[in-house]
Every structure is written in C-alpha cells, then in structure tokens.
Amino acid sequence: MKVNIDELNWKILKCLQDNARESFANIGRTVGLTPPAVAERVKKMEDLGIIEGYRTQVSHVMTGHQLKAIITLRAFMGKLKPFLEIVKTFKEVVNCYRITGNENIVMEVVLLDQFHLEKFIDKLIQYGETRTHIVLSNVVSNAPIGKNF
C-alpha cells in the first residue's frame, strides 16, 4: 500500500534518516515548522507505518566480530520452511531476505573469525547449498530513501 507523502514530510524524513536523534526543534528550523508541528507529523508517519522504527548502528569490528559476510542459501527440497523458522534463532544473522532466483535466501552475518564462520556454515548446510562472500568494506550503507530516484 502506497501512502501519499507531502514535500514537508519528505524533508522531515530526510532529517531523521540523516540523524534519527535530531531534535524536533532543529528539524523544525530546517523545514520551516514549529517543534510541535514536526512532532505531530512524525507521530502520524509512525502511525501510518512510514517510519518503522529507530535503531542504533553498532560497529561489528568494535564489538569483536572480525568478519562480516553475505551468505546465500539454495534450500534443499522441503527444507525452506524449516530454515525460515530456525534462521530467526541464529545470533550471527543481522539481516535475512527471502529472494527470487537460484538462491532462496540472502543473509548478512557477523562472525568472530574464520573458525566461527566454518561452524556457522556447518549449521547451514543441512538446509541447503551455501555461497559465502566476505565483506571487505561498506560502499553504501543505509542510504536514505528519497522522494525521487
């Protein structure tokens, strides 16, 4: 379902995507509204599901997770549904997508080291064929969603 978003709300969304902790007063100065008007618009966008939440971005390296990887899974016959349930319990998985194409699943994972990766892949291979891609660096990360592409 598409919701109509006016120009002021797009400006507010840009501010929040740049810094989710920005005060309503600062956002109001940027977009030309009072802080209560900004708060009301933000609340309405939250209620409509346009704003899904706020989160803290944590460095995997600074928490001791030396590897970030993208792992794809091509599920064996009859193993996709069980995998979709079990993947929610894997603490290594920070994002998981069900996709179209030859593979069924794409996961973004963080791991302590290559030994942790090996053990994690051992858990996965009972569900399907995997491919692992080690992330070297982020080129684009959490880019803001804008009005026009």
C-alpha atoms as an extended CHARMM CRD file, in Angstrom:
* protein
*
       149  EXT
         1         1  MET       CA              0.0000000000        0.0000000000        0.0000000000  PROA      1               0.0000000000
         2         2  LYS       CA              1.4250000000        3.3410000000       -1.0340000000  PROA      2               0.0000000000
         3         3  VAL       CA              0.8700000000        6.3410000000        1.2150000000  PROA      3               0.0000000000
         4         4  ASN       CA              0.9740000000        9.8650000000       -0.1920000000  PROA      4               0.0000000000
         5         5  ILE       CA              3.8630000000       11.7700000000        1.3890000000  PROA      5               0.0000000000
         6         6  ASP       CA              3.8870000000       15.5540000000        1.0220000000  PROA      6               0.0000000000
         7         7  GLU       CA              7.0110000000       17.6670000000        0.5000000000  PROA      7               0.0000000000
         8         8  LEU       CA              7.3520000000       18.6880000000        4.1650000000  PROA      8               0.0000000000
         9         9  ASN       CA              7.1830000000       15.0800000000        5.3180000000  PROA      9               0.0000000000
        10        10  TRP       CA              9.8930000000       14.1510000000        2.7920000000  PROA      10              0.0000000000
        11        11  LYS       CA             12.0910000000       16.8770000000        4.2920000000  PROA      11              0.0000000000
        12        12  ILE       CA             11.3870000000       15.5830000000        7.8090000000  PROA      12              0.0000000000
        13        13  LEU       CA             12.1800000000       12.0270000000        6.6940000000  PROA      13              0.0000000000
        14        14  LYS       CA             15.4830000000       13.1960000000        5.2200000000  PROA      14              0.0000000000
        15        15  CYS       CA             16.4240000000       14.8580000000        8.5210000000  PROA      15              0.0000000000
        16        16  LEU       CA             15.5110000000       11.7580000000       10.5210000000  PROA      16              0.0000000000
        17        17  GLN       CA             17.3600000000        9.4270000000        8.1460000000  PROA      17              0.0000000000
        18        18  ASP       CA             20.4500000000       11.6250000000        8.4340000000  PROA      18              0.0000000000
        19        19  ASN       CA             20.1870000000       11.6600000000       12.2390000000  PROA      19              0.0000000000
        20        20  ALA       CA             17.3330000000        9.8340000000       13.9850000000  PROA      20              0.0000000000
        21        21  ARG       CA             18.2400000000       11.6070000000       17.2470000000  PROA      21              0.0000000000
        22        22  GLU       CA             17.8110000000       15.1060000000       15.7940000000  PROA      22              0.0000000000
        23        23  SER       CA             15.5340000000       17.2680000000       17.9290000000  PROA      23              0.0000000000
        24        24  PHE       CA             12.1530000000       18.3500000000       16.6320000000  PROA      24              0.0000000000
        25        25  ALA       CA             13.3080000000       21.9520000000       17.1830000000  PROA      25              0.0000000000
        26        26  ASN       CA             16.2890000000       21.5160000000       14.8260000000  PROA      26              0.0000000000
        27        27  ILE       CA             14.1760000000       19.6660000000       12.2760000000  PROA      27              0.0000000000
        28        28  GLY       CA             11.5720000000       22.4270000000       12.5270000000  PROA      28              0.0000000000
        29        29  ARG       CA             14.2130000000       25.0900000000       11.8020000000  PROA      29              0.0000000000
        30        30  THR       CA             15.3690000000       23.1180000000        8.7580000000  PROA      30              0.0000000000
        31        31  VAL       CA             11.8990000000       22.5270000000        7.2870000000  PROA      31              0.0000000000
        32        32  GLY       CA             10.1320000000       25.6930000000        8.4850000000  PROA      32              0.0000000000
        33        33  LEU       CA              7.7760000000       24.2370000000       11.1170000000  PROA      33              0.0000000000
        34        34  THR       CA              7.3530000000       24.5520000000       14.8710000000  PROA      34              0.0000000000
        35        35  PRO       CA              8.6110000000       21.6620000000       17.0200000000  PROA      35              0.0000000000
        36        36  PRO       CA              5.0320000000       20.5680000000       17.9220000000  PROA      36              0.0000000000
        37        37  ALA       CA              4.1010000000       20.5250000000       14.2160000000  PROA      37              0.0000000000
        38        38  VAL       CA              7.1370000000       18.3510000000       13.4580000000  PROA      38              0.0000000000
        39        39  ALA       CA              6.2620000000       16.0350000000       16.3550000000  PROA      39              0.0000000000
        40        40  GLU       CA              2.6880000000       15.6920000000       15.0920000000  PROA      40              0.0000000000
        41        41  ARG       CA              3.8670000000       14.8390000000       11.5580000000  PROA      41              0.0000000000
        42        42  VAL       CA              6.4270000000       12.3310000000       12.8590000000  PROA      42              0.0000000000
        43        43  LYS       CA              3.7870000000       10.6620000000       15.0570000000  PROA      43              0.0000000000
        44        44  LYS       CA              1.4040000000       10.4110000000       12.1080000000  PROA      44              0.0000000000
        45        45  MET       CA              4.1330000000        8.8970000000        9.9010000000  PROA      45              0.0000000000
        46        46  GLU       CA              4.8780000000        6.3820000000       12.6780000000  PROA      46              0.0000000000
        47        47  ASP       CA              1.1720000000        5.5100000000       12.9490000000  PROA      47              0.0000000000
        48        48  LEU       CA              0.9160000000        5.0470000000        9.1670000000  PROA      48              0.0000000000
        49        49  GLY       CA              3.9420000000        2.7600000000        9.1420000000  PROA      49              0.0000000000
        50        50  ILE       CA              6.0730000000        5.1040000000        7.0200000000  PROA      50              0.0000000000
        51        51  ILE       CA              8.5470000000        5.3270000000        9.9020000000  PROA      51              0.0000000000
        52        52  GLU       CA              9.0610000000        1.7620000000       11.0490000000  PROA      52              0.0000000000
        53        53  GLY       CA             11.3680000000        2.4640000000       13.9650000000  PROA      53              0.0000000000
        54        54  TYR       CA             14.6500000000        3.8770000000       15.1900000000  PROA      54              0.0000000000
        55        55  ARG       CA             17.8200000000        1.9540000000       15.8270000000  PROA      55              0.0000000000
        56        56  THR       CA             21.4080000000        2.2460000000       16.9210000000  PROA      56              0.0000000000
        57        57  GLN       CA             24.0480000000        1.2830000000       14.3810000000  PROA      57              0.0000000000
        58        58  VAL       CA             26.7880000000       -0.7440000000       16.0720000000  PROA      58              0.0000000000
        59        59  SER       CA             30.2690000000       -1.4240000000       14.6750000000  PROA      59              0.0000000000
        60        60  HSD       CA             30.7350000000       -5.1680000000       14.3270000000  PROA      60              0.0000000000
        61        61  VAL       CA             34.5290000000       -4.7330000000       14.4560000000  PROA      61              0.0000000000
        62        62  MET       CA             34.4310000000       -2.7500000000       17.7110000000  PROA      62              0.0000000000
        63        63  THR       CA             32.3070000000       -5.4960000000       19.3030000000  PROA      63              0.0000000000
        64        64  GLY       CA             34.8720000000       -8.1610000000       18.4250000000  PROA      64              0.0000000000
        65        65  HSD       CA             33.2150000000       -9.5360000000       15.2860000000  PROA      65              0.0000000000
        66        66  GLN       CA             36.0900000000       -9.5360000000       12.8130000000  PROA      66              0.0000000000
        67        67  LEU       CA             34.1160000000      -10.8310000000        9.8260000000  PROA      67              0.0000000000
        68        68  LYS       CA             31.0180000000       -9.6150000000        8.0560000000  PROA      68              0.0000000000
        69        69  ALA       CA             29.7520000000      -11.8480000000        5.2760000000  PROA      69              0.0000000000
        70        70  ILE       CA             26.9210000000      -12.2280000000        2.8160000000  PROA      70              0.0000000000
        71        71  ILE       CA             25.7670000000      -15.8310000000        2.6420000000  PROA      71              0.0000000000
        72        72  THR       CA             23.2690000000      -17.1100000000        0.1130000000  PROA      72              0.0000000000
        73        73  LEU       CA             21.3780000000      -20.3540000000        0.5840000000  PROA      73              0.0000000000
        74        74  ARG       CA             19.7350000000      -22.5180000000       -2.0390000000  PROA      74              0.0000000000
        75        75  ALA       CA             17.3930000000      -24.6190000000        0.0700000000  PROA      75              0.0000000000
        76        76  PHE       CA             17.0750000000      -28.3510000000       -0.4270000000  PROA      76              0.0000000000
        77        77  MET       CA             13.6210000000      -29.6950000000       -1.3120000000  PROA      77              0.0000000000
        78        78  GLY       CA             11.4070000000      -29.4520000000        1.7740000000  PROA      78              0.0000000000
        79        79  LYS       CA             13.9820000000      -27.5110000000        3.8120000000  PROA      79              0.0000000000
        80        80  LEU       CA             12.9740000000      -23.9060000000        3.0880000000  PROA      80              0.0000000000
        81        81  LYS       CA             10.1330000000      -23.6570000000        5.6270000000  PROA      81              0.0000000000
        82        82  PRO       CA             12.1580000000      -25.2160000000        8.4660000000  PROA      82              0.0000000000
        83        83  PHE       CA             15.0290000000      -22.8790000000        7.6000000000  PROA      83              0.0000000000
        84        84  LEU       CA             12.7660000000      -19.8090000000        7.6740000000  PROA      84              0.0000000000
        85        85  GLU       CA             11.9020000000      -20.6860000000       11.2800000000  PROA      85              0.0000000000
        86        86  ILE       CA             15.3920000000      -21.6220000000       12.5140000000  PROA      86              0.0000000000
        87        87  VAL       CA             17.1830000000      -18.6390000000       10.9210000000  PROA      87              0.0000000000
        88        88  LYS       CA             15.4080000000      -16.3470000000       13.3820000000  PROA      88              0.0000000000
        89        89  THR       CA             17.3460000000      -18.0010000000       16.2110000000  PROA      89              0.0000000000
        90        90  PHE       CA             20.8220000000      -17.5590000000       14.6770000000  PROA      90              0.0000000000
        91        91  LYS       CA             22.5210000000      -14.7110000000       16.5480000000  PROA      91              0.0000000000
        92        92  GLU       CA             25.0310000000      -14.2910000000       13.7260000000  PROA      92              0.0000000000
        93        93  VAL       CA             22.3180000000      -13.1640000000       11.2750000000  PROA      93              0.0000000000
        94        94  VAL       CA             21.7620000000       -9.4010000000       11.2560000000  PROA      94              0.0000000000
        95        95  ASN       CA             19.6240000000       -9.3520000000        8.0890000000  PROA      95              0.0000000000
        96        96  CYS       CA             17.9260000000      -12.1340000000        6.1830000000  PROA      96              0.0000000000
        97        97  TYR       CA             15.9300000000      -11.8470000000        2.9720000000  PROA      97              0.0000000000
        98        98  ARG       CA             13.8890000000      -14.3940000000        1.0560000000  PROA      98              0.0000000000
        99        99  ILE       CA             14.6320000000      -13.7190000000       -2.5980000000  PROA      99              0.0000000000
       100       100  THR       CA             13.8300000000      -14.8200000000       -6.1350000000  PROA      100             0.0000000000
       101       101  GLY       CA             16.3250000000      -16.5270000000       -8.4020000000  PROA      101             0.0000000000
       102       102  ASN       CA             18.5180000000      -19.5970000000       -7.9820000000  PROA      102             0.0000000000
       103       103  GLU       CA             19.0630000000      -18.9830000000       -4.2820000000  PROA      103             0.0000000000
       104       104  ASN       CA             16.1780000000      -18.6680000000       -1.8410000000  PROA      104             0.0000000000
       105       105  ILE       CA             17.8820000000      -16.7380000000        0.9530000000  PROA      105             0.0000000000
       106       106  VAL       CA             20.4260000000      -13.9320000000        1.3610000000  PROA      106             0.0000000000
       107       107  MET       CA             21.8160000000      -13.3390000000        4.8490000000  PROA      107             0.0000000000
       108       108  GLU       CA             24.1010000000      -10.6630000000        6.2190000000  PROA      108             0.0000000000
       109       109  VAL       CA             26.0410000000      -12.1540000000        9.1150000000  PROA      109             0.0000000000
       110       110  VAL       CA             28.6880000000      -11.0270000000       11.5930000000  PROA      110             0.0000000000
       111       111  LEU       CA             31.1910000000      -13.5250000000       12.9510000000  PROA      111             0.0000000000
       112       112  LEU       CA             34.0630000000      -13.5710000000       15.3940000000  PROA      112             0.0000000000
       113       113  ASP       CA             36.5860000000      -15.1110000000       12.9820000000  PROA      113             0.0000000000
       114       114  GLN       CA             37.0250000000      -17.7130000000       10.2320000000  PROA      114             0.0000000000
       115       115  PHE       CA             36.5430000000      -20.5640000000       12.7360000000  PROA      115             0.0000000000
       116       116  HSD       CA             33.1790000000      -19.1150000000       13.7190000000  PROA      116             0.0000000000
       117       117  LEU       CA             32.3200000000      -18.8560000000       10.0070000000  PROA      117             0.0000000000
       118       118  GLU       CA             33.1660000000      -22.5150000000        9.4990000000  PROA      118             0.0000000000
       119       119  LYS       CA             30.9260000000      -23.5940000000       12.4070000000  PROA      119             0.0000000000
       120       120  PHE       CA             28.1190000000      -21.3560000000       11.1590000000  PROA      120             0.0000000000
       121       121  ILE       CA             28.2880000000      -22.8070000000        7.6430000000  PROA      121             0.0000000000
       122       122  ASP       CA             28.1890000000      -26.2900000000        9.1960000000  PROA      122             0.0000000000
       123       123  LYS       CA             24.8190000000      -25.3220000000       10.7460000000  PROA      123             0.0000000000
       124       124  LEU       CA             23.5170000000      -24.0690000000        7.4080000000  PROA      124             0.0000000000
       125       125  ILE       CA             24.4920000000      -26.9270000000        5.1050000000  PROA      125             0.0000000000
       126       126  GLN       CA             21.8020000000      -29.2330000000        6.4400000000  PROA      126             0.0000000000
       127       127  TYR       CA             19.2600000000      -26.8360000000        4.9120000000  PROA      127             0.0000000000
       128       128  GLY       CA             20.8390000000      -26.2250000000        1.5280000000  PROA      128             0.0000000000
       129       129  GLU       CA             23.7840000000      -25.2380000000       -0.5960000000  PROA      129             0.0000000000
       130       130  THR       CA             25.5660000000      -22.0840000000        0.5680000000  PROA      130             0.0000000000
       131       131  ARG       CA             27.7830000000      -19.4550000000       -1.0070000000  PROA      131             0.0000000000
       132       132  THR       CA             29.7750000000      -17.1180000000        1.1950000000  PROA      132             0.0000000000
       133       133  HSD       CA             31.0740000000      -13.6620000000        0.3050000000  PROA      133             0.0000000000
       134       134  ILE       CA             33.2990000000      -11.8800000000        2.8320000000  PROA      134             0.0000000000
       135       135  VAL       CA             32.5360000000       -8.1640000000        3.0800000000  PROA      135             0.0000000000
       136       136  LEU       CA             35.7010000000       -6.0720000000        2.6900000000  PROA      136             0.0000000000
       137       137  SER       CA             34.1220000000       -2.6480000000        3.2110000000  PROA      137             0.0000000000
       138       138  ASN       CA             30.8230000000       -0.7710000000        3.0440000000  PROA      138             0.0000000000
       139       139  VAL       CA             30.4640000000        1.2860000000       -0.1010000000  PROA      139             0.0000000000
       140       140  VAL       CA             26.8550000000        2.3700000000        0.5640000000  PROA      140             0.0000000000
       141       141  SER       CA             25.2300000000        1.7420000000        3.9140000000  PROA      141             0.0000000000
       142       142  ASN       CA             21.7110000000        2.6730000000        4.9810000000  PROA      142             0.0000000000
       143       143  ALA       CA             21.3560000000        5.3400000000        2.3150000000  PROA      143             0.0000000000
       144       144  PRO       CA             18.2740000000        7.4930000000        2.8830000000  PROA      144             0.0000000000
       145       145  ILE       CA             15.1350000000        6.7200000000        0.9140000000  PROA      145             0.0000000000
       146       146  GLY       CA             14.1500000000        9.8040000000       -1.0140000000  PROA      146             0.0000000000
       147       147  LYS       CA             11.1610000000       11.0540000000       -2.9440000000  PROA      147             0.0000000000
       148       148  ASN       CA             12.6080000000       10.6640000000       -6.4120000000  PROA      148             0.0000000000
       149       149  PHE       CA             15.2270000000        8.3310000000       -7.7680000000  PROA      149             0.0000000000
